[in-house]
Amino acid sequence: MIVIIDYGMGNIASVKNALEHLKLNCVVSRDAEVIMNADKLILPGVGSFKKAMGYLNQYGLVEVLNEKVINRKTPVLGICLGMQLLAEFGTEDAEESHPTPGLKWISGKVTKIQTMSPEYRVPHMGFNSIRQINENQILRQIPIDSHFYFVHSYHFQTDQENIIAVTEYESELVAIVGRNNIVGVQFHPEKSQQVGLKLIQNFVGMM
Amino acid sequence: MLKKRLIFSLLVSDGNFQLSRNFNLQKVGNLSWLYDCYNLDAITKSIDELVILNVSRNFEEDKASFLEVVSKLAKNCFIPISLGGGIRSLEDAFLYMGSGADKLVVGNILFKNPELVKELVSVFGGQSITAAVDFLRKGDDRIIQINNGKEVIDFKFEEGLSFVNSLGVGELLLTSIEKDGTGQGYDLEAYEIASKILTIPIVASGGVGKFIHLSESLKVPYISASNTANIFNFMVNGLIDARKSIEDSGTKLAHWNL
């Protein structure tokens, strides 16, 4: 059973539609017991980093997720904001000196995208191609130069070893992070046509 | 490289799709009509985003039928869906999100209830909120109208856009009321003005009649996406051909081949 973690934020209906289309058994839940029994976890998310961490804490999900993902090594896929939450901290809606702590599963931080030229508008919005940096099962049989749907104003900055793929904007932005059983995608695979659905299938196939 | 986007908008009222000309609506058919006249699967593979707007003049009563149409369309649609029309509260926003929206489109409340817009930005993030601004040319000036073009706001065009920018929204869908449904092409000058005021992506809207209107607008650096709601011009394979025509003009669009 795949559990889509519902912490009150995001396009959960879209993620569920994609999984159901792929005939995958899934449930939307914030119940600790349901989460503990999951084979795979999806952490979706649309919204602000600070609010999202606030809800995860409020629902007591941080401890549950730490146990499940770090100790029991259940595969987890973070999508968009859900990917950013994997970081150590984020600066969205926070004072610079007091960034919001994240789940801290992957080193690095989440900061606002800064561009110089007005041609590069923020949010970074639309379909962009990705370039692979490190090997990962998540990109199995996905053609080079495939396009995925991005919609974000903040980006994940992390060490090269955690980067699976990048996307080109005015400067390069991290598109996929990965470490052991943890994968995070900045784009929305559930909204990236057949190639996005393939990526979700790849995640489900991960051990 | 980030690609330009081709956006198709469906206007819904009382469970029926509508054709709009200068914001006057004409009923064209229901969901089964849409399935009959369009190859929906092929269409969602030839556009980059789908916008679905509740344009009912009684949007409160029609909300349930609107969301029913949306849920059905969203089931097998793996491109971003923006929903709008009639969002008047945080509850509405959650309801729309729960029906399959990836982004929310807000219009009237930009000027009638900007505090609510700020709240939506804080809850869903600015990148999920598209500001829909409708304007009309008056001589050399442009005026912004709300309530389906029935009410003029106090701001001048530039001031209004600057105000919208200050709310923290993530995208501007800028529609020319006088070009809407005429097929005469976009009011391109309006987008140039907007591009100097806002740094968010700008979507051209209102007036597409020929493929060249789409391909020309997408060549403009500050136009991120071009929208059409002309349901008749793009029947059967219209959108598939439009996409090909844009690519033939030299603008690269996204590909999703496996």
Interface residues (C-beta under 8 A of the other chain):
Chain A: M9 G10 N11 I12 A13 S14 N17 A18 E20 H21 V46 G47 S48 K51 L81 D93 P118 E119 R121 V122 P123 H124 M125 G126 F127 N128 S129 Q141 I142 P143 D145 S146 H147 Y149 F150 V151 H152 S153 E168 Y169 H188 E190 K191 S192 Q193 Q194 V195 G196 L197 K198
Chain B: M1 L2 K3 K4 R5 K45 D48 S71 A74 K75 N76 C77 F78 I79 P80 I81 M97 G98 S99 G100 A101 D102 K103 S122 V123 F124 G125 G126 Q127 S128 G170 E171 S195 T199 I200 P201 I202 P221 Y222 S224 A225 L253 A254 H255 W256 N257 L258
